[in-house]
Amino acid sequence: MPTAFERAHAFTARWEGGLVDHPDDPGGITNHGVSFRWVKDLAEEARRRCRQEDRRCENCARQGGPRCEMQALDMDMDGDVDADDIRACTKEQAAVLFRQHFWDKLGCDALPLPLAVTLYDGAVNMGPGRAVRQLQAALNLVGENRLDIFEPLAEDGIMGPRTREMAQAIAHIDADFYTARQSLRQRDAFYRQLAARRPSMQAFLNGWRNRVKALGDYLAELEREV
């Protein structure tokens, strides 16, 4: 049986296609959903942590091993991180990066499946902070109307213990799929607002909205399996 991550990534991978270099995409050249801007940001964060811990490549025990953050980003293994790494990125490398930086960091394994699937895909597509805020807003909306004991969450984009606790409470009353769909409605509204605010994003609007609809259909498939 597939793991929760495998179920989530199976959907996301279908929508994060091959090599794309659209002039209006602020993420820059992208491959299997891995954008150059994101990888550059990850590389800078890794360098900053190394400086803080006074670690240098020439004498670092992590260099070349699985604990070296830069190794996972240097996908063409030429010693630097640049656009060529995006071109070299494989589906398997993309899945490893997404699991580490989205699924694991957000603690998706601790969430009911429909909320984990929705949050993960949103985090990959929009960034984790916005995806968490949409989940928190959906939890507040459903929790206020359906939970006997309800204390609203701060919609701060931080995936903390209270957000996970409310997600479990929602699942306990069998409202987790409904809540996931509420989160998707907010995501669709965000895309429409973004395209209205930034005309250069209009080129992506239909694709974004089709992805939301497809995720709703995927949630329906998962619900039939339960």
N, C-alpha and C positions, 0 to 999 in steps of 0.2 A: 504494500500500500504506500502511495506517495506521502512524503512528509508534508507538513503545513507549508513550509517554505517552497517545496517543489510544486505544490498546487498553486501558490501565489505567483511564483516566478514563471510557471507555464503560461499564465495569461500575459504577464508583463513582457516576457520575451517576444511574444507574437507582435507586440506593438512597438518594440524597440528594434527597428530593422537594421539593415546594413549601413554602409558608409554614406553619410549625408553631409554636405557642406553648403547649407543654405545661407545666402548672404544676409538674410534678416534674422537668423537664429543667433541670439546673443551668446549662446553656449559655444559657438564656433563649430569646427568640424566635429562630427559625432559618429560613433560606430557602436552598434548594438546598445544604444542608449548612453554610452559613456562619452561625455563631452570633454573637449580640450579645456574649457574653462574650469570644469569641475576637477579634472585631474591636476591642473595647475594649482588650484586652491588646496587640494589634498597634499600635493608635494610641498607647498609652502608651509602648511601646518606641520608636516613631518619634519621639515628643516628647522622650524622654530622650536619644536620639542627637543630636537637633537642639540640645539644651541643651549636651551635651558638646562639640559642635563649634561652639558659639556661633553657630548659624544661627537667624535670625528670618525669619518669613514676609515681612515688608515689604521685606527686602533680599536674599532668597534667590534665587539664580539657578535653583534647582530648582523653585520654586513654579510650579504649573500644568503642569509638564512630566512626562515619563515617569519621571524620576528622583525625583520627589516621592512619598515613601511615603504621605503622607496623602491624596493625590489618589485613589489606588486604593481607599482605604477610605471616602472621601466619595462614596458611590455615587449619592446623590440630588443631589450637587453644590450643596449649600446652605451650605457653609462650615464644617460641623461633622460629628462622627461620633456618631450616636445610633441608636436603634431604627428610625428611618425609613429609614436606609441599608440595614438588613436587609430591610425591606419592599420597597425599590426594587431589591434585588440581582437581577441576571439570571443565567441559566445560564452565559452567556459570562463575566461578571464573576467568578462562583464558580470557573470553570475556571482563569482567570488567577491568582486568589489561591491556589488549591490547587497549581497548577504551581509558582508562585514559592516558597511557604512549605513545601511538602511534597516534591514531586517533585525540584525543583532543589536545595533545601537538603540533602536526603538523598542526592543524587548517584545517583538511581535509574537514570539513563541508563547508568551504569557497571555495573549489575547484570544478571545473566541475567533474561530476561523474566518467568518465573514468580515469582521472588523480588521483582522490582520491582513487579509487579502486587499481590502480597500485602502487601508493605511499604507501598505507597502507600495502599491502601484502609484498612489498619489505622491508618496515621498520621492519615488524615482522620477516622476514626471514633473512635479512642481517644487520639490524640496521638502525636507522633513518638517520644518516649522509650520508651513502652511497646511500640510496634510494633517498634522496633529491638531491644529486649531480647528479645522473642519470636523475632525472626529469629536473633539471636545464639545463643539457647538451642537453636533447631532446628539451626543450623549445627554447634554443638558436639555435639549428639546424633548427627547423621548423620556428621560428620567423624570422631568417635572410632571409629565402627564401620567406616567405609568408606575413609578416607584412609590411604595408606601413611605419610605424615608428618603428624602431628597435634599441634598445640599449642593448647590451649583458649583461646577468646576470653574476655575479661572481658565479662560480661553487664551492661554499664554504660549501655546506651541511647545510646551515642555512635557515630555512623556514621563510623568511621575507616578507614584504609587496610587494616588487618588483616582487618576484617570483609568488605571488598570482595574482598580476595585470597582469603579462604576461600570466599566465594560463587563466585568464578571456578573455584577448584579443585573445588568440588562439581559445578559445571556440566561440568567437563572429564571427570568420571566418569559423566555423565548422571544425576545424582542431584538436579538442581535442582527438578524438579517434586515429587519425593518430599519434599524439604526444605520446600518451600512448604506442602505438606499438613501436615507436622509443626508448622509455625508456626501453621497454622489450628487444629490441635488445642489448642494452648496458648491461642489466642485464645478458643476456645469455653469452655475451662476458666476463663479469667479472667472471662468474662461470668457464668458460673454462680456463681462465688465472689463476684463483686460483688453480684449480686442477693440472695444469701444473707446477705451482710454488711449490705446496705442495702435493706431491704424496699421503699422508695419506688422502687427501680430494677426491681422485679419487672414493672412495666408494660411495660418495654422488652425483657425477656429473650427472648421468642419472636421478636421482630423481629431482635434481634441474632443469635440462633442461626440463623434463616432466612437471614440475610445470609451467615454463614459457610458454610452448606451451598451457597448459590447461588454463592459464590466458588469453592468446590471444584468445582462443576459447570463453571464458566467456565474454570478451569484445565484441566479435562479437554478442553474444546473447543480450547483453545490447544495442548494437547499433541498432539491429533489433527492439527493443522495443521502441526506441525513435521516 
